[in-house]
Amino acid sequence: MIAKSPADKNALGQRMLQLGPYSVNMEHRVMGQAAAVHEKEAELFYVIEGVGTIVTGGKLVEEKRTNEANLTGTSIQGGVTKKISKGDWVLVPEGVPHQIPNVEGAITVMSLHLLR
């Protein structure tokens, strides 16, 4: 999946595994993403390769509802910023804003959505 990802654009939500209510996706990013909140699921990220910055917590800027359980925003105000790289794990609890606004070249992460 990584080898097939485009070198010049984001490739999001490529399903790696679906088991019951859980799903594992591969996300390849060459540029930042919008901020998100999942109201009914936690999200566990594992960095497969690359380096980037993740912001968690705070408040969504220009918040919009995308469906009954998810919100998006242009950015996060007042969150905590952390540099992430290959081998790092990040758990984002349900209801917590999160965003990978910056990448250094490219970053590929595995995201596991944990429904309650």
C-alpha positions in Angstrom: 0.0 0.0 0.0 2.8 2.4 0.8 4.6 1.8 -2.5 1.3 2.4 -4.4 0.7 5.8 -2.6 1.1 8.9 -4.8 4.3 10.8 -4.1 2.6 14.2 -4.6 -0.7 14.0 -2.7 -2.3 12.7 0.4 -3.8 9.1 0.3 -6.2 8.8 3.2 -8.3 6.0 4.5 -6.8 3.0 2.6 -8.4 0.1 4.5 -5.9 -2.4 5.8 -8.2 -4.4 8.0 -11.8 -4.5 9.1 -12.8 -6.7 12.1 -16.2 -6.2 13.7 -16.6 -2.6 14.7 -12.8 -1.9 14.4 -11.1 -0.7 11.3 -7.4 -0.1 10.5 -6.4 2.3 7.8 -3.2 3.5 6.2 -2.9 7.2 5.7 0.0 8.6 3.6 0.4 12.4 3.8 2.7 14.8 2.0 0.9 17.9 3.3 -1.1 18.7 6.4 -4.7 17.8 7.0 -7.9 19.4 8.4 -8.5 19.0 12.1 -11.0 16.4 13.3 -13.0 15.2 16.3 -14.5 11.7 16.4 -17.3 11.9 19.0 -17.9 8.1 19.3 -14.4 6.5 18.8 -10.8 6.9 19.9 -8.1 6.8 17.3 -4.7 5.1 17.8 -2.0 6.2 15.3 1.2 4.3 14.6 3.9 6.1 12.5 5.1 3.6 9.9 7.6 6.0 8.3 8.3 9.7 8.1 8.2 12.7 10.4 5.5 15.2 11.2 3.7 17.2 13.9 0.5 16.2 15.6 -1.7 18.6 17.6 -4.2 17.2 20.1 -6.7 18.9 22.5 -7.8 22.5 22.3 -10.8 23.6 20.2 -11.6 23.2 16.5 -11.4 26.4 14.4 -14.3 26.9 12.0 -16.0 23.7 13.2 -18.3 21.9 10.8 -20.3 18.6 11.3 -19.4 16.0 8.7 -21.8 13.3 10.0 -23.6 12.2 13.2 -20.3 11.4 14.9 -17.6 13.5 13.4 -16.6 17.2 13.2 -13.9 18.9 11.2 -12.2 22.3 11.4 -9.5 24.2 9.6 -7.1 24.0 12.6 -6.9 23.7 16.4 -6.7 26.6 18.8 -4.9 25.9 22.1 -3.9 22.3 21.5 -0.7 20.5 22.5 1.9 20.1 19.7 4.2 17.1 19.5 6.7 16.0 16.9 6.1 12.3 15.8 8.3 10.0 13.8 8.7 6.3 12.8 7.8 4.0 15.6 5.7 6.4 17.6 2.2 5.6 18.9 -0.3 8.3 19.7 -3.7 7.6 21.3 -6.4 10.3 20.7 -9.4 9.7 23.0 -12.9 10.1 21.7 -14.1 13.7 21.6 -10.6 15.1 21.4 -9.6 17.4 18.5 -6.6 16.2 16.5 -4.6 17.2 13.4 -1.4 16.5 11.6 -0.8 20.0 10.3 2.8 19.6 9.1 4.9 16.8 7.6 8.6 16.8 6.8 8.5 15.4 3.2 6.0 12.6 3.8 4.5 10.6 6.7 2.7 7.3 6.6 0.6 6.3 9.6 -1.6 3.4 10.5 -4.8 4.6 12.2 -6.9 2.2 14.3 -10.5 3.4 15.1 -11.7 2.1 18.4 -15.5 2.3 18.8 -17.1 2.2 22.2 
